[in-house]
């Protein structure tokens, strides 16, 4: 059985190095949820460099827009039913934009995560400390992915200049 497109060994190595660096830095800087950095990096990694950079920008933009929206309305949400309605509304926006507008999808996912975390953390005074980490998680992952994509671009450019095709694993099944 033949699969879809295969990625090069260079992409595999750079992806591994990117994830190790992103996760390593999140542990080094004592991020509250280092796994979020890894998950974000996995979503952003792309073997198409141009598409990868576009996704990095869209992820940062969607996250920042959601963050600032939540920060602006957070102090005024005193009713758990209003918070519940915001959770439902933000979760309803996610499937609308899946496979379409990545910025909007990221916006709704971030709103959903932040509203749910606030719901869960209400008994402890909210999750204001967690809010800022959502930005740092995204920026850390996006920065490492942008660097990894830059290395991939330079690697592929060098191979092309030398007239060498990138090595792509064969399916032996």
C-alpha positions in Angstrom: 0.0 0.0 0.0 1.5 3.3 -1.0 1.1 6.4 1.2 1.1 10.1 0.4 4.1 12.3 -0.1 7.2 11.4 1.8 9.4 14.0 3.4 13.2 14.1 3.1 15.7 12.9 5.7 16.7 16.5 6.1 13.2 17.5 7.2 13.1 14.6 9.6 16.4 15.6 11.2 15.6 19.2 11.4 12.2 18.5 12.9 13.7 16.3 15.6 16.3 19.0 16.3 13.7 21.7 16.4 11.5 19.8 18.8 14.4 19.0 21.1 15.5 22.6 21.2 12.0 24.0 21.7 11.2 21.5 24.5 14.7 21.9 26.0 14.3 25.6 26.3 10.8 25.3 27.7 12.3 23.1 30.5 15.3 25.4 30.9 13.2 28.5 31.3 10.8 26.6 33.6 7.6 27.0 31.6 4.5 26.0 33.4 3.4 23.7 30.6 6.4 22.7 28.4 4.3 20.2 26.5 2.4 23.1 25.0 5.6 24.3 23.4 6.1 20.8 21.9 2.6 20.5 20.6 2.7 23.9 19.1 6.0 23.1 17.4 4.5 19.9 16.0 1.6 21.7 14.5 3.8 24.4 13.0 6.5 22.2 11.4 6.0 21.8 7.7 8.2 20.4 5.0 7.1 23.2 2.7 9.2 26.2 4.0 6.9 28.9 2.6 3.8 27.2 4.0 5.6 26.7 7.3 6.5 30.4 7.7 3.0 31.4 6.8 1.6 29.0 9.4 4.1 30.5 12.0 2.8 34.0 11.4 -0.8 32.9 11.4 -0.3 31.0 14.7 1.2 34.0 16.4 -1.5 36.4 15.0 -4.4 34.1 16.0 -2.9 33.5 19.5 -2.2 37.2 20.1 -5.7 38.3 19.0 -7.4 35.7 21.2 -5.1 36.6 24.1 -5.9 40.3 24.0 -9.7 39.6 23.5 -9.7 37.3 26.6 -7.6 39.8 28.6 -10.0 42.6 27.7 -13.2 40.7 28.7 -11.8 38.6 31.5 -12.4 41.1 34.3 -16.0 41.4 33.4 -17.0 37.7 33.4 -18.5 37.1 36.8 -21.2 34.7 35.8 -20.4 31.1 35.1 -23.2 30.9 32.6 -21.7 33.7 30.5 -18.3 31.9 30.7 -20.0 28.7 29.7 -21.6 30.5 26.7 -18.2 31.8 25.7 -16.7 28.3 25.9 -19.4 27.0 23.7 -19.1 29.9 21.2 -15.3 29.5 21.0 -15.5 25.7 20.6 -18.2 26.2 17.8 -15.8 28.4 15.9 -13.0 25.8 15.7 -14.6 23.3 13.3 -15.8 26.2 11.1 -12.2 27.2 10.3 -10.4 23.8 10.4 -8.7 23.3 7.0 -9.5 26.9 6.0 -8.3 29.9 7.8 -5.5 28.9 10.3 -5.4 32.3 12.0 -9.2 32.1 12.8 -8.9 28.5 13.9 -6.0 29.4 16.2 -8.0 32.3 17.5 -10.9 30.1 18.5 -8.7 27.4 19.9 -6.8 29.8 22.1 -10.1 31.5 23.3 -11.5 28.0 24.1 -8.4 27.0 26.0 -8.2 30.2 28.0 -11.9 30.2 28.9 -11.8 26.5 29.9 -8.7 27.1 32.0 -10.4 30.0 33.7 -13.5 27.9 34.3 -11.4 25.2 35.9 -9.3 27.7 37.9 -12.2 29.8 39.2 -12.0 28.3 42.7 -8.4 29.4 42.9 -8.9 33.0 41.7 -8.7 32.5 37.9 -5.8 31.7 35.7 -4.2 35.1 35.1 -0.7 33.5 35.6 -1.5 30.9 32.9 -2.6 33.5 30.4 0.8 34.9 29.8 2.3 31.5 29.4 0.1 30.8 26.4 1.8 33.7 24.6 5.3 32.5 25.7 4.5 28.9 24.6 3.5 30.1 21.2 6.4 32.4 20.7 9.0 29.8 21.9 7.7 27.2 19.6 7.2 29.6 16.7 10.8 30.9 17.1 12.3 27.5 17.0 10.2 26.4 14.1 11.1 29.5 12.2 14.8 28.8 12.8 14.3 25.1 11.8 12.5 26.2 8.6 15.4 28.5 7.8 17.9 25.7 8.2 15.7 23.5 6.0 15.5 26.2 3.3 19.3 26.7 3.3 19.9 22.9 3.3 17.6 22.4 0.3 19.1 25.4 -1.5 22.6 24.0 -1.1 21.5 20.6 -2.4 19.8 22.2 -5.4 22.8 24.3 -6.1 25.0 21.1 -6.0 22.5 19.3 -8.3 21.6 16.7 -5.7 18.1 15.5 -5.1 16.9 15.4 -1.5 16.9 11.8 -0.1 13.4 10.6 0.5 12.7 7.3 2.3 11.2 4.6 0.1 8.2 2.5 1.1 9.4 -1.1 1.2 6.0 -2.6 1.9 
